[in-house]
Amino acid sequence: MPRITPIPAFNDNYIWCWIDEDSHRAAVVDPGDADPVLSFLKQHQLQLDTILVTHHHHDHTGGIERLLQEASPQSSIPVYGPSNSVIRSISEPMHEGESFLLFGRRVQVMTIPGHTLDHIGYFVAASATDQTPFVFCGDTLFRAGCGRLFEGTPEQMLQSLNRLNELPAETLVYCTHEYTLSNLAFAAAVEPHNQAIQEAIKADQHKRQQQVPTLPSTLAEERRINPFMRTEAPAVQAAAGNLEQIDTTNATEVFRVIRDWKNRF
């Protein structure tokens, strides 16, 4: 399994650092702040190799220019990002279905709009030597939650979550915010009798008390605890139907009502 380490930034961001142990090189995902990245690289004697960006929000992009400036003159650091984005520092604009090699692994690009219209994710499938797949999904899917719809529609976001849900159950989910406890509180309000949610609350409260990240999650776990990935669950449908008179068999409508509720929660 590749070594993927969170670099805390701001109040609740994680800048994921994918480290290649053999070459002492590193890729960082959504570096909103350069300072913690530079400190981490120096502390662990790593050289920045690649930058991956999921979408244009400043807390995911604000450190890119400085990281490029601080790199050695001989370095040519590629910046992968969405092809339809306003991010000027992207050197490798990526489209749906494209892929590239990073540290010997094939990285597949997925378009997953909803939070923003330019949002993409990076999926790395299992290999013969590394059996666990993983995905960097930015602000689309959180542990027990999903991103706000700043630019996209409920239909787009649900389609993006469904795309992620098609990945293998054991896929590790590397999202970029420590929102877990508040997300779980909401999930428990939606499904008060869901035992998996109660167990996750207990486990993740303990992790946060120990100042340990609650991430990554897995898709298998999200299928049990995340209301936004459970729009076909009778309890989630009933919760949405109690808020608005909707067709609870319409997954998009259930998602819309639950997401609006979360905005006010």
Secondary structure as UniProt FT lines:
FT   STRAND          3..9
FT   TURN            10..12
FT   STRAND          13..20
FT   TURN            21..24
FT   STRAND          25..29
FT   HELIX           34..43
FT   TURN            44..45
FT   STRAND          47..52
FT   HELIX           58..61
FT   TURN            62..63
FT   HELIX           64..70
FT   TURN            73..74
FT   STRAND          79..82
FT   TURN            83..84
FT   TURN            88..89
FT   STRAND          92..94
FT   TURN            96..97
FT   STRAND          99..102
FT   TURN            103..104
FT   STRAND          105..111
FT   TURN            117..118
FT   STRAND          120..124
FT   STRAND          134..138
FT   TURN            139..140
FT   STRAND          141..142
FT   TURN            143..144
FT   STRAND          145..146
FT   HELIX           154..165
FT   TURN            169..170
FT   STRAND          172..175
FT   HELIX           180..190
FT   TURN            192..193
FT   HELIX           195..209
FT   TURN            210..211
FT   STRAND          217..218
FT   HELIX           219..225
FT   HELIX           227..229
FT   TURN            231..232
FT   HELIX           234..243
FT   TURN            248..249
FT   HELIX           251..264
//
